[in-house]
Amino acid sequence: MTWVLISEIFPNKVRGLASSVAIVALWGAYFVLVFSFPILAEKLGTYGPFYLYAGICLLGFFFVRSKVAETKGKTLEQLEHQITGH
């Protein structure tokens, strides 16, 4: 979902730069996830981090369900108009 959203959400005129920034932020989040796991496992127990990550994923699911528009069958220009209103 994340990679599809990154490729579709930004207007054409800023897509290259904005996608680059979003991808760097995504890899930063991966870094935090991977290196925080051992610390969380020590503090929350063996299964604790997985419950925490499952809760975060559940929140993400509800966010996507409520806030992300359907893009199937639409051109990039139609999406830009839908998102920006211009």
N, C-alpha and C positions, 0 to 999 in steps of 0.2 A: 504494500500500500504506500509506504513512504516514498519509494523510488518513482512510482507512477505519479504521485502527487507532486513531487519536486519537478518532474518533467512537464507538468500541465498547468501549474498554478501561476506561473509568472508571465507577465505580458511579454510579447515578442521583443520589444525594444530593450528590456533589461534581462532577458532570459539567461544569457550566458553568464554574466556576473552574478546574478541572484542565485542561479543553480549552483555555481561554484561555492558561494558562501553557505548555502543550505547543505551541500554535501560535506563541506569541512565541519559544519556544526554537527551533522549526523555522525561522522567519524569521531568527533570529540565525545559525543554521547556514547558511542561504542566503547571508547577508551575508558570512560568512567564506569560503564557497566562491567567490563572485564576486570578492571583493577579493583573495583569495590567488592566484587563477589567474595574473595577470601576474607575480607574484613567483616562483611555481613554474615558470612557463614560462621565465623568465630563468635560474633555477638548474638545472632539469632538462632543458632543451631544449624544442623545439616540441611533441614528443609525450609528454614525461615526465608532465605533469599528467594526461593522459588515461589513461596506464597506472596511475598512482596512484589515480585515481578508479575505474577498472575494478576494481582490487584491493579497494578499499573496498566497492564494490557487490557483489563476489563474497563478501566476508565478511558483508555484510548479508543476502545471499541465504541463506547457510548458517545464519545466526542465525534468520531468519524460518522457514526449513524446520524447524529443531529446537525453537524456543521458542514460536512463535505458534500458538495453537489455532485450529482451524477454527470459523468462526462461521456458516456458511451454514445457514439455516433455523431459527436459534435466536432466541428473544426476548432483549431486553436483560436481563430478570430471570434467565433461564437462564444467560446469559453471566456475569452478576455472581456467581451461585451457583458456576459452574464455576471462575471465577478466584479468588474469595475463599474458597470452601468454606463459606460461611454460608448 
